[in-house]
Amino acid sequence: MIFNIEYETMPREALEAIQLRRLQATLNRVYATVPFYQKKFEEAGITPSEIRSLEDIQKIPFTTKQDLRDNYPFGMFAVPMDNVVRIHASSGTTGKPTVVGYTARDIGTWSELMARALSAGGATRGDIIHNAYGYGL
């Protein structure tokens, strides 16, 4: 089943153009607002402007769970706390907890993603879904 005709049926070239544009926007935002990422990019010897194709994704340095722990609790947030509407955190049983904050836009994006995934799996409006996702990361 198709939930979002526009995005789920667009030509591959158009989809990849959107993916690249959004990736570049995300990288520029975190580079400008999160000191951790600016340092991470500098250590890798690149800047967001050097990501010019989807193939360039391999140049982007990884973020590890330890990075999240080292910047606990809010050191990796790219928006002011006023914009954070939901926080998910792990229990910290294997170390310091990891925290992820979501904006209203993030929640909307997550909702769209879940609707598309459920629809692709055959779920319909009348179905009851048990969401067993581990929000604690």
Backbone hydrogen bonds in HBPLUS format (Angstrom, degrees):
<---DONOR---> <-ACCEPTOR-->    atom                        ^
c    i                          cat <-CA-CA->   ^        H-A-AA   ^      H-
h    n   atom  resd res      DA  || num        DHA   H-A  angle D-A-AA Bond
n    s   type  num  typ     dist DA aas  dist angle  dist       angle   num
A0008-GLU N   A0004-ASN O   2.89 MM   4  5.81 166.1  1.91 169.1 173.3     1
A0009-THR N   A0005-ILE O   3.13 MM   4  5.68 131.8  2.37 142.7 146.4     2
A0014-ALA N   A0011-PRO O   3.03 MM   3  5.43 120.1  2.40 108.5 122.4     3
A0015-LEU N   A0011-PRO O   3.05 MM   4  6.38 159.8  2.09 155.6 162.1     4
A0016-GLU N   A0012-ARG O   2.87 MM   4  6.11 163.5  1.90 157.5 161.4     5
A0017-ALA N   A0013-GLU O   3.07 MM   4  6.26 145.8  2.19 139.6 148.7     6
A0018-ILE N   A0014-ALA O   3.10 MM   4  6.41 154.4  2.17 147.2 153.2     7
A0019-GLN N   A0015-LEU O   2.90 MM   4  6.20 163.3  1.93 153.4 158.5     8
A0020-LEU N   A0016-GLU O   2.93 MM   4  6.09 161.3  1.97 146.4 150.8     9
A0021-ARG N   A0017-ALA O   3.01 MM   4  6.16 164.9  2.03 146.1 150.7    10
A0022-ARG N   A0018-ILE O   2.93 MM   4  6.11 164.9  1.95 156.3 160.1    11
A0023-LEU N   A0019-GLN O   2.89 MM   4  6.01 154.2  1.95 146.5 154.3    12
A0024-GLN N   A0020-LEU O   2.89 MM   4  6.07 167.8  1.90 155.5 158.5    13
A0025-ALA N   A0021-ARG O   3.01 MM   4  6.22 155.5  2.07 142.8 149.8    14
A0026-THR N   A0022-ARG O   2.96 MM   4  6.12 159.2  2.00 146.7 152.0    15
A0027-LEU N   A0023-LEU O   2.92 MM   4  6.17 167.1  1.94 157.1 160.4    16
A0028-ASN N   A0024-GLN O   2.94 MM   4  6.07 163.3  1.96 150.7 155.4    17
A0029-ARG N   A0025-ALA O   2.98 MM   4  6.11 154.6  2.05 144.2 151.3    18
A0030-VAL N   A0026-THR O   2.98 MM   4  6.26 170.9  1.99 159.1 160.1    19
A0031-TYR N   A0027-LEU O   2.97 MM   4  5.95 154.8  2.03 145.6 153.3    20
A0032-ALA N   A0028-ASN O   3.08 MM   4  6.13 148.4  2.19 139.3 146.9    21
A0033-THR N   A0029-ARG O   3.00 MM   4  6.11 134.4  2.22 143.5 155.9    22
A0034-VAL N   A0030-VAL O   2.88 MM   4  5.20 152.1  1.96 141.1 143.0    23
A0037-TYR N   A0034-VAL O   2.93 MM   3  5.57 121.9  2.28 117.7 130.4    24
A0038-GLN N   A0034-VAL O   3.20 MM   4  6.57 157.6  2.25 153.0 159.8    25
A0039-LYS N   A0035-PRO O   2.99 MM   4  6.20 164.9  2.02 155.4 158.5    26
A0040-LYS N   A0036-PHE O   2.90 MM   4  6.12 156.2  1.96 145.5 153.1    27
A0041-PHE N   A0037-TYR O   2.89 MM   4  6.01 162.3  1.92 150.7 154.0    28
A0042-GLU N   A0038-GLN O   3.00 MM   4  6.20 161.1  2.04 146.0 151.7    29
A0043-GLU N   A0039-LYS O   2.84 MM   4  6.08 157.7  1.89 153.5 159.3    30
A0044-ALA N   A0040-LYS O   3.11 MM   4  6.32 139.0  2.29 136.4 147.0    31
A0044-ALA N   A0041-PHE O   3.06 MM   3  5.03 124.2  2.38  94.2 109.0    32
A0045-GLY N   A0041-PHE O   2.97 MM   4  6.20 110.3  2.47 136.5 154.5    33
A0046-ILE N   A0041-PHE O   3.10 MM   5  5.48 171.1  2.11 147.6 147.0    34
A0045-GLY N   A0042-GLU O   3.01 MM   3  4.91 148.6  2.11  97.1 107.0    35
A0050-GLU N   A0047-THR O   2.96 MM   3  5.61 161.8  1.99 121.8 127.7    36
A0051-ILE N   A0048-PRO O   3.02 MM   3  5.57 167.7  2.03 119.2 122.8    37
A0056-ASP N   A0053-SER O   3.03 MM   3  5.29 140.2  2.19 102.0 113.0    38
A0057-ILE N   A0054-LEU O   3.12 MM   3  5.57 164.2  2.14 112.6 116.7    39
A0059-LYS N   A0056-ASP O   2.84 MM   3  5.52 164.8  1.86 123.3 128.5    40
A0060-ILE N   A0057-ILE O   3.07 MM   3  5.48 155.3  2.13 111.7 118.9    41
A0067-ASP N   A0064-THR O   3.02 MM   3  5.05 121.8  2.37  94.2 108.8    42
A0068-LEU N   A0064-THR O   3.19 MM   4  6.67 151.7  2.28 145.8 152.5    43
A0069-ARG N   A0065-LYS O   2.96 MM   4  6.34 155.4  2.02 148.1 155.2    44
A0070-ASP N   A0066-GLN O   2.76 MM   4  5.97 158.0  1.81 152.0 158.2    45
A0071-ASN N   A0067-ASP O   3.15 MM   4  6.28 130.2  2.41 139.1 150.4    46
A0071-ASN N   A0068-LEU O   3.30 MM   3  5.30 139.2  2.48  95.0 106.0    47
A0072-TYR N   A0069-ARG O   3.16 MM   3  5.06 158.4  2.21 112.7 110.8    48
A0075-GLY N   A0071-ASN O   2.86 MM   4  4.73 142.0  2.00 170.7 168.0    49
A0077-PHE N   A0074-PHE O   3.20 MM   3  5.58 170.4  2.21 118.4 120.2    50
A0083-ASN N   A0080-PRO O   2.87 MM   3  5.64 157.6  1.92 123.9 130.2    51
A0084-VAL N   A0081-MET O   3.05 MM   3  5.18 156.2  2.11 107.1 114.6    52
A0085-VAL N   A0102-TYR O   2.78 MM  17  5.97 155.6  1.84 156.9 163.7    53
A0086-ARG N   A0102-TYR O   3.28 MM  16  5.16 148.7  2.38 143.2 143.5    54
A0102-TYR N   A0086-ARG O   2.77 MM  16  5.16 154.8  1.83 161.8 162.8    55
A0088-HIS N   A0100-VAL O   2.90 MM  12  5.34 166.7  1.92 160.4 163.6    56
A0100-VAL N   A0088-HIS O   2.83 MM  12  5.34 162.7  1.86 165.2 169.7    57
A0090-SER N   A0098-THR O   2.90 MM   8  5.36 152.4  1.98 147.4 156.6    58
A0095-GLY N   A0092-GLY O   3.13 MM   3  5.00 164.8  2.15 107.4 110.4    59
A0107-ILE N   A0103-THR O   3.05 MM   4  6.42 156.4  2.11 152.1 157.6    60
A0108-GLY N   A0104-ALA O   3.02 MM   4  6.33 154.2  2.09 146.7 153.7    61
A0109-THR N   A0105-ARG O   2.89 MM   4  6.18 157.0  1.95 152.0 158.3    62
A0110-TRP N   A0106-ASP O   2.82 MM   4  6.07 162.6  1.85 153.5 158.4    63
A0111-SER N   A0107-ILE O   2.86 MM   4  6.06 154.3  1.93 146.2 153.4    64
A0112-GLU N   A0108-GLY O   3.02 MM   4  6.27 160.2  2.06 148.1 152.6    65
A0113-LEU N   A0109-THR O   2.92 MM   4  6.17 162.8  1.95 152.4 157.5    66
A0114-MET N   A0110-TRP O   2.92 MM   4  6.13 165.9  1.94 153.6 156.8    67
A0115-ALA N   A0111-SER O   2.91 MM   4  6.09 159.9  1.95 149.0 155.0    68
A0116-ARG N   A0112-GLU O   2.94 MM   4  6.14 160.4  1.97 152.3 157.3    69
A0117-ALA N   A0113-LEU O   2.95 MM   4  6.18 159.8  1.99 150.2 156.0    70
A0118-LEU N   A0114-MET O   2.84 MM   4  5.98 168.0  1.86 154.3 157.7    71
A0119-SER N   A0115-ALA O   2.90 MM   4  5.93 158.8  1.94 144.5 151.1    72
A0120-ALA N   A0116-ARG O   2.90 MM   4  6.01 156.9  1.96 144.5 150.9    73
A0121-GLY N   A0117-ALA O   3.10 MM   4  6.32 136.1  2.30 137.9 149.3    74
A0121-GLY N   A0118-LEU O   3.10 MM   3  5.03 127.4  2.39  92.6 106.6    75
A0123-ALA N   A0118-LEU O   2.93 MM   5  5.30 156.3  1.98 151.7 144.0    76
A0122-GLY N   A0119-SER O   2.93 MM   3  5.06 160.2  1.97 106.8 112.9    77
A0127-ASP N   A0124-THR O   3.06 MM   3  5.47 162.4  2.09 116.2 121.9    78
A0135-TYR N   A0133-TYR O   3.09 MM   2  5.84 117.5  2.50 111.5  95.3    79
A0137-LEU N   A0134-GLY O   3.18 MM   3  6.00 153.8  2.25 128.0 128.9    80
